[in-house]
């Protein structure tokens, strides 16, 4: 994990070896951490089971690239600001009513969980907010999200809450719960 201490250590090391000047060291130290973190890993190695990978970053290589082409840093900062503004403007999403097959550990169909969730634009996940499952829990859910391409999932999308209420008036009484869930995910009701 790249942090401020690693950058300080790198610049002090390069400075002591006289590979960079004091002015360049100060400039490298002022580069935001998110710029360093946004760089592509230089290598990785497999760790543990199931093909887990740990990325490795060559900070010295990045420092050399930043010093050669200072526009890389400015471009990365501008890109970060754009994505932050887009997030602040609000993520587009749609409401979705869904039915999902719930299976036992022995792969027997227990029943169907059904409920209301939302789908963020560009995402392939349905995030449930209110669910009713065969075990009888009103707000419990089988999983924290469902993949839209799952063969165990059927869903209908609605662009606005008012459209949803026209077809499913039972969700009107859960508006407060829906607002809490959307707020948790940093979204607003439309």
N, C-alpha and C positions, 0 to 999 in steps of 0.2 A: 504494500500500500504506500503510495507516494504521499508524503507529508512535508510540512515546512522544514522540519529538522533535517530531512534527507537533502533538501535543496541547499540549506545552509552548509551542510557538511560537504556537499559536492563543490559549491563555489569556493569554500575555504580551501579545499584540497587542490583545486585547479589554480587558485591564487598562490598557494604555497609552492607549487611546482612551476610557477611563472608562465603558465599556459594562457592565462587571461590577465587583463589589467584590473585595477581596483574599480575603475569606472564600469567595466564589463561585468564584474562580479556584483556590483550594486544593482545594475540593470537586471541581471538574471534573478537576483533575490526579489525584485519587485514584480516579477511575472506571477500572476495569480496561479494558485495551485490547480484550479480546474483546467488551465491551459496545459500544464504538465500531464495531468491525468487523461486529457483527451487524445494524447498521442497513441499511435498504434503500438502494441507490444512488439518488442524485437524478437522474442522467442517465448516458448512455453515448454513445460514438461508435464507428463502425466502424473497425477497424484491419486492414490487410493483406488477404489474400485469404480467400475462403471464409466471409465473414460473421462474422469474429471481432469481438468487442465488448470495449471497455475501459470499465469502470464508473468513474463519478466520484462522489465523496462530498463533500457540503457540510458540513464539520465545524462551521462557525458555526451552521448551521441546527440540527444535532443538539444543540449546546451550549445553544441557546435552548430547545429542546424539553425537554432534561434539567432545566434550571433552572425551567421552568414546571411540569413534572410530574415530581417526583423519584421517583415510584413506577415510572416507565418503567425507570429504572436498576435498581431493586431487582427488578422482574419479570424483567428480562434476566439478572441475576445468578442468581436462583432457577432460571430455565429452564436456564441453563448448568450449574448444580450437579446438577439432575435428570438431564440428559443424560449427565453425567460418571459419576454413580452407576449409571445404566443400563448404560453401557459397561463399568464395573468389574464389574458383576454378571455380565457375559458376554453375548455376542451369541449368539442362537440360530441354529443352522445345521443343515443336513442334509448327509449324505454323498451323493454322486451318482456312479454309474458312467456313462460316456458314450462315444459314438461320434461322431466329427466328420469330415466329408469334408474332405480336404486337396486343394487345387487348385494347379496349376502357374501360373506367370505368364501362360501362354497359355490359361488357363482349361480345362485338361484335368484330369480327376480323376486324381490320383496314387494315392490309396487312402484308407483310413480310419485316423484316429488314434483310439485308444481308451485309456481309463484311468479314473482315480479323481480326483474333485475334491470341492469343497464349495460349497454355496449358502447365503449368509447370508440370514436372514429379512428379507423386505421388499426383497430385491435381485432384479434380473433377470439376474444374471451367475453363471455357473458358473466357478469358479476351479480350474484343474487343478492337482493335486499330483503325481500319478504318471501318466505317459503313455507309450504305445508308438506310434510313428508309422511310416509306410511307409518313411521314410529309414533306419530301423534304430536310431534313438536310443531308449534305454530311458527316460531321464528328461527328454529334451528335449520341447518342445511347440511347436505351431504358433503359438500366441498366448498372452498372459498371462491372458485370460479369454474366455469365449464367452457370447453373449447367449442366454438361454433360449428366446426366440421365433425363433431362427434355423432356417431350414428345413434347414440342414446338420448339425443337432445332434439326436441322440437320447439320452435319459438316463433313468435310474431312480434314485429317491431312497430313502435309508435314514435313519431317525432316529438310530440308534445304530451304533457300530462293531461290536458283537456281531451285529446284524442283517445288516450288510454281510458279515461273515466267514462267516456261515451259507450265504449264497448264492455268495460269491466268496472261497473260502479262500486263494487265491493272494495276497491282499493282507495276510494275517497276517504274512508275512515282511517286509513293508515298513512295519510299525507304527512303527519309529523314524523313518523318512523322513516318515511322515504326521504324527507328533508335532512334528517340526522345522518342517514347513510350517504347521501350525496355530499353533505358538508364534510364528512369523514374523508371522502375521496376528493375533496377540494373542487366540487362541482356545485352548480346552482340549478334549482328547479326551473324548467321552462314551461 
